Amino acid sequence: MSQPLDIIFAGTPEFAAQHLQALIDSKHRIIAVYCPPDKPAGRGKKLSACATKTLALKHNITVEQPENFKEQADQQVLLDYNADVMVVVAYGLLLPQTILDAPRLGCINVHGSLLPKWRGAAPIQRSLEAGDSETGVTIMQMDQGLDTGDMILKSSCEITVQDTSATLYEKLAELGPIALVETLEQMATGVYSREPQQNELSSYAKKLDKAQAELDWQQEAAVLQRKIRAYIPWPVAQFTYDENQSDKEHRIRVWQASIVESDSDLQPGKIISADKQGIVIATGKDALRLEVLQIPGKKALPAADILNARANWFVVGQLITGATFDLNKSK
């Protein structure tokens, strides 16, 4: 039987905390948890601990919160733990080679894609947006590249037409801890495989930003629908309504939409129909039915409720989108 490993865990959000919980429940020993310094949160801007720190303190695990690992003193603290392995899940800090080499078995990372596809910051969203049929997690031996290390274990799942980034996140939060514990069991025996990545097959999942959230009706309905699903829960796909061709613009978020087969010759962006089933918009190919929307200052509502309050915004035959909205503009 393999011996328990002494593990340093590094992570920040709830996704990381779910992996930490799996390790706490395993036979292995968590000797320290690393997370970023507490940050101001809420209306009072009080310092708030991340999910990983909260869980660690609940289980009386030592927490370290260095700003980074540039200082030799911070590096030495980690070295002094003499860990067998360091597990990194959505930590958010770059690790210098000194840290990567510190544990006996190095550092491993749980990445939310089937590497080498979708290296980078937003693998879940980019996989959905691209129309992939599956995704998963990869347990990877870390090196100094961006998600370029050798792959130890993969676990995959289907992407359905109902999935959003939020639902895929939940799926991977179930797959990841299981794959992580299995990987550590293999590493504890000293016998485990490491498969180098084929760099020529890699793709980059760049970070999301609000400027990318604007819907372009010139695109095909299928592309727009995938984007809507990919941008939930943040930044949420959106378009702008220019009220009476004035300077007053409203950013309208789209939370749910479906593809409608259409041979309409209407200009992309024009409203084909608007009823309780939804607001159907002409696109570059087929049409898109907007089913759940959110107007400024309100919660997300079915299209029928939006039409009851703002029917004059969605008149059949008119262009649904006004001028390009300045995302930095005050609402």
C-alpha positions in Angstrom: 0.0 0.0 0.0 1.3 3.5 -0.9 2.1 5.9 1.9 0.1 9.2 2.3 1.6 12.2 0.7 2.4 15.5 2.4 0.7 18.1 0.2 0.8 21.9 -0.1 -2.4 23.1 -1.7 -2.6 26.4 -3.6 -5.9 27.8 -4.8 -8.5 30.6 -4.5 -12.2 30.3 -5.6 -14.9 27.8 -4.7 -13.7 25.5 -7.6 -10.4 25.2 -5.8 -12.1 24.7 -2.4 -14.0 21.7 -3.8 -10.7 20.1 -4.8 -9.2 20.9 -1.4 -12.2 19.2 0.3 -11.5 16.1 -1.7 -7.9 16.0 -0.5 -9.0 16.6 3.1 -11.3 13.6 2.8 -8.5 11.5 1.3 -5.7 9.6 3.1 -3.2 12.3 2.2 -2.0 15.1 4.6 -2.6 18.8 3.8 0.4 20.5 5.5 -0.3 24.0 4.3 -2.8 26.0 2.1 -1.6 28.9 0.0 -4.0 31.6 -1.3 -3.8 35.3 -2.2 -4.1 38.0 0.5 -7.6 38.8 1.6 -9.3 41.4 -0.6 -12.0 44.1 0.2 -15.5 42.9 -0.8 -19.1 44.0 -0.4 -20.5 47.5 0.2 -18.4 48.0 3.3 -15.2 46.9 1.5 -14.2 44.8 4.4 -11.4 42.3 3.9 -12.8 39.0 2.9 -11.2 35.5 2.9 -11.5 33.4 -0.3 -13.3 30.1 -0.3 -10.1 28.1 0.0 -8.8 30.0 3.1 -12.2 29.6 4.8 -12.2 25.9 4.3 -8.6 25.5 5.4 -9.2 27.4 8.7 -12.3 25.3 9.3 -10.1 22.3 9.3 -7.3 23.9 11.3 -4.9 23.9 8.3 -2.1 26.4 8.2 -2.7 29.2 5.7 0.0 31.2 3.9 -0.8 34.3 1.9 2.2 35.8 0.2 1.7 38.6 -2.3 3.9 36.7 -4.7 7.0 34.5 -4.6 9.5 37.1 -5.6 10.8 37.5 -2.0 13.4 34.8 -1.0 11.8 34.7 2.5 8.5 33.6 1.0 10.2 31.0 -1.1 12.0 29.7 2.0 8.8 29.3 4.0 7.4 27.0 1.3 10.7 25.1 1.0 10.8 24.5 4.8 7.5 22.5 4.5 9.4 19.7 2.7 6.2 18.7 0.9 6.0 15.7 -1.4 3.9 17.6 -3.9 2.2 20.9 -4.4 -1.3 20.9 -5.9 -2.4 24.1 -7.7 -6.0 24.8 -8.6 -7.0 28.3 -9.9 -4.4 30.0 -7.6 -3.8 33.1 -9.7 -0.1 33.6 -8.9 2.8 32.7 -11.1 5.2 30.2 -9.6 9.0 30.6 -10.2 11.1 27.6 -11.0 12.4 27.6 -7.4 8.8 26.8 -6.2 8.1 24.4 -9.1 11.1 22.4 -8.0 10.6 22.6 -4.2 8.4 19.6 -3.6 9.9 16.1 -4.0 7.4 15.3 -6.8 7.1 18.9 -8.1 3.8 20.8 -8.6 0.7 19.6 -10.4 -2.2 21.6 -11.7 -5.9 20.9 -12.4 -6.7 22.5 -15.7 -10.3 22.9 -17.0 -9.8 21.5 -20.5 -8.5 18.5 -22.4 -5.0 19.7 -23.0 -3.3 20.8 -25.2 -6.5 22.3 -26.4 -7.5 25.6 -24.6 -4.5 26.5 -22.6 -5.0 29.8 -20.8 -7.4 31.7 -18.6 -10.9 30.9 -19.9 -10.9 27.3 -21.2 -14.5 26.5 -20.2 -15.9 29.6 -22.0 -13.8 29.2 -25.1 -14.6 25.5 -25.5 -18.3 26.3 -25.4 -18.0 29.3 -27.7 -16.1 27.2 -30.2 -18.8 24.5 -30.3 -16.7 21.7 -28.9 -18.6 18.5 -28.3 -16.6 17.6 -25.1 -14.4 19.1 -22.5 -12.9 17.9 -19.3 -10.0 18.3 -16.9 -6.3 17.5 -17.3 -4.0 16.9 -14.3 -0.7 18.3 -15.5 2.9 18.4 -14.2 3.6 22.1 -14.0 6.5 23.8 -15.8 7.2 27.5 -16.5 5.1 27.6 -19.7 1.5 28.5 -19.9 -0.3 25.2 -19.3 2.4 23.4 -21.3 3.5 20.7 -18.8 3.3 17.0 -19.2 -0.1 15.4 -18.8 -0.6 12.8 -16.1 -4.4 12.1 -16.3 -7.4 13.3 -18.2 -11.1 13.0 -17.5 -13.7 14.1 -20.0 -17.4 15.0 -20.2 -19.9 15.8 -22.9 -20.9 19.4 -23.7 -24.7 19.5 -24.4 -26.7 22.1 -26.2 -28.2 23.2 -22.8 -24.8 23.7 -21.2 -23.6 27.2 -20.2 -20.2 28.0 -18.7 -21.9 27.8 -15.3 -23.2 24.3 -15.8 -19.9 23.1 -17.3 -18.1 24.6 -14.3 -20.2 22.4 -12.1 -19.4 19.3 -14.2 -15.7 20.0 -14.0 -15.9 20.7 -10.3 -17.2 17.1 -9.9 -14.7 15.5 -12.4 -11.6 17.4 -11.1 -11.4 16.2 -7.5 -11.9 12.6 -8.5 -9.2 12.9 -11.2 -6.9 14.7 -8.7 -7.2 12.1 -6.0 -6.6 9.3 -8.6 -3.5 11.1 -9.8 -2.1 11.5 -6.3 -2.7 7.7 -5.7 -0.6 7.0 -8.7 2.1 9.5 -7.7 2.3 8.0 -4.2 3.3 4.6 -5.7 6.1 6.2 -7.7 4.7 4.7 -10.9 2.8 7.1 -13.1 2.9 8.2 -16.7 3.7 11.7 -18.0 2.7 12.4 -21.6 4.3 15.4 -23.3 1.8 17.8 -25.0 1.8 18.2 -28.7 2.3 21.9 -29.1 1.1 21.9 -32.7 -2.4 20.9 -31.4 -2.6 23.6 -28.8 -5.1 26.5 -28.8 -5.3 29.5 -26.5 -8.2 30.4 -24.3 -7.8 34.2 -23.8 -9.3 35.9 -20.9 -12.9 37.2 -21.3 -13.6 40.9 -21.2 -16.8 43.0 -21.4 -16.0 44.4 -24.8 -16.4 40.9 -26.3 -19.9 40.5 -24.9 -21.6 42.6 -27.6 -23.7 40.5 -30.0 -23.0 41.0 -33.7 -26.1 40.1 -35.6 -24.1 39.6 -38.8 -22.9 36.3 -37.3 -24.9 33.1 -37.7 -27.5 32.3 -35.1 -25.6 29.2 -34.0 -22.5 31.3 -33.3 -24.5 33.8 -31.3 -26.3 31.2 -29.3 -23.1 29.5 -28.3 -21.7 32.9 -27.3 -24.7 33.6 -25.1 -24.2 30.2 -23.3 -20.5 30.7 -23.0 -20.8 34.2 -21.4 -23.1 33.0 -18.5 -22.6 33.9 -15.7 -20.1 36.7 -16.7 -20.0 39.1 -18.5 -23.3 38.0 -20.1 -23.8 38.5 -23.8 -25.6 41.8 -24.6 -26.8 44.2 -27.2 -27.8 47.9 -27.0 -31.1 49.6 -27.6 -31.0 53.3 -28.8 -34.2 54.8 -27.4 -35.9 56.9 -30.1 -32.6 57.4 -31.9 -31.5 59.6 -29.0 -28.4 59.6 -26.8 -30.1 57.4 -24.3 -28.9 53.8 -24.8 -29.8 50.7 -22.8 -27.6 47.7 -22.5 -29.8 44.6 -22.6 -28.3 41.3 -21.5 -29.4 37.9 -23.0 -29.6 35.0 -20.6 -31.3 32.4 -22.8 -31.9 32.1 -26.6 -32.6 29.4 -29.2 -31.9 29.0 -32.9 -34.8 29.4 -35.3 -34.4 28.1 -38.8 -35.2 31.0 -41.1 -34.9 32.0 -44.7 -35.9 35.6 -44.0 -34.3 38.3 -46.2 -34.5 40.9 -43.4 -31.4 42.7 -42.6 -29.4 41.1 -39.7 -30.5 42.7 -36.4 -34.1 43.4 -37.5 -37.0 42.0 -35.5 -38.9 39.2 -37.3 -41.5 38.6 -34.5 -42.1 39.5 -30.9 -44.5 37.4 -28.8 -44.7 35.4 -25.5 -42.4 32.8 -27.0 -39.6 35.3 -27.5 -38.2 38.0 -29.7 -36.9 36.6 -33.0 -34.0 38.4 -34.6 -32.7 38.0 -38.1 -29.0 37.1 -38.2 -26.3 36.3 -40.8 -27.8 32.8 -41.1 -31.2 31.6 -39.6 -32.6 33.6 -36.7 -32.2 33.9 -32.9 -35.1 33.8 -30.5 -34.3 35.8 -27.3 -36.2 34.0 -24.5 -34.8 35.5 -21.2 -33.5 39.0 -21.1 -32.4 41.6 -18.5 -33.0 45.3 -19.0 -31.0 47.8 -16.9 -31.9 47.9 -13.3 -34.1 44.8 -13.4 -33.6 41.1 -12.9 -33.6 38.6 -15.8 -37.1 37.9 -17.0 -38.9 35.9 -19.7 -39.4 37.8 -23.0 -43.2 37.8 -22.4 -42.6 39.9 -19.2 -40.2 42.2 -21.0 -42.7 42.8 -23.8 -45.4 43.7 -21.3 -43.2 46.5 -20.0 -41.2 47.5 -23.0 -43.2 46.5 -26.1 -42.2 49.8 -27.8 -38.6 48.7 -27.7 -39.2 45.6 -29.8 -41.3 46.5 -32.8 -41.4 44.0 -35.7 -39.3 45.2 -38.6 -37.1 47.6 -36.6 -33.4 47.2 -35.9 -32.9 45.8 -32.4 -29.5 47.3 -32.0 -28.6 50.9 -31.7 -25.2 52.6 -31.8 -22.3 50.7 -30.3 -22.5 51.0 -26.6 -19.5 52.3 -24.6 -19.1 49.8 -21.8 -17.3 52.3 -19.7 -20.2 54.8 -19.9 -22.3 55.4 -16.9 -25.6 53.5 -17.0 
